[in-house]
Amino acid sequence: MAGKTLINRTLTTLSKLPPDKVKEVSDFADYILKKYDEQILRRGIEKLIGDSKAFAFLSQEEDIYTVEDLKEKN
């Protein structure tokens, strides 16, 4: 369903509800918006970290130990 159609349908439904139920829907919509904003923020942070060179040294770390260093081998 198209966004505008869905919004209009929701507004029509809301106009038929008593005020206490409209408040519940409003609170729920606020909750969904907050979760959506947090998701966008989290993705942005993940992208910044992924694009950052701050941890590049970890991929260039040399091997300190080898299999020969093991005392027991299975």
N, C-alpha and C positions, 0 to 999 in steps of 0.2 A: 504494500500500500504506500502511496506517495506521502511524503512528509506533511504537506499542507492538509491533505485529506485526513490524515490521522490526527493532526492537531485539532482540526475542526470537529471531528467526531468526538474527541476527548473533551473538548470544551462543551459540546452539546450534552454529553453525559454528565459532566461536572455541574452544569446548570440545573440538572434534575435532582442532585443530591442535597441532603441537608447540610448546614454549615459545619457540623462536627465531622462529617465524612469528607467534605472538601478539605478540611484541615489535615486529615489523615493522608489524603492524596498529595497535598502540598508538602507535608513532611517527608513522605516517601520520595517525591520528586527531588527534594533537596538532598536526601541521602544518596540517590542515584547520581546526581550531579557531583557531589563531593567525591564519590568513588571514581567517577569518570575523570575528574580533575587530578586525583591522586595517580591514576593509571597513566595519564598523559605526562605528569611530572616524573613518574618512575621511568617511563620510556625515555624521556629526555635525559635523565641522569645516566641511564644505562648507555645511551648513545655517546654522551660526553666521555664516560669512562672507557668505552670501547674505542673511541677515536683518540684517546689520550696516549701519550708515549710514556707516561709516568711509570708503568710497570713493564716496559719493553725489556729491561734488564733481566727479567725473569726468564724470558725465552732464550736469552743468550748465555745462561748459566752453564758453565762447563760441568761435566760429570766428575764428581769427586771420588766416587766409589765405583768399582766394577764387580763383576761376578767373582773374580778371583779373590776379592776381599771377604767373601762369605766364609764363615767357619764351618757351617754345615750346608750341604747341598742336597736337595731331594731328587 
